[in-house]
């Protein structure tokens, strides 16, 4: 069974920090594009995975592993 990856679509930023976004399941093409961008050295960090935490869940890029914050 493979993990379902999601794409985060940022709808609002405040001072460069994401303050609002929407998420939906990513298509295989979107995942492939993000991997290709990562290989070129410019990961878009839009394909995400969330990890359950105690008070907050943690969001990270599913391609490069960069932490994207607590949600």
Secondary structure by P-SEA (a helix, b strand, c coil): cbbbbbbbbbcccccccccccccccccaaaaaaaaaaaaacccccccbbbbbcccbbbbbccccccccccc
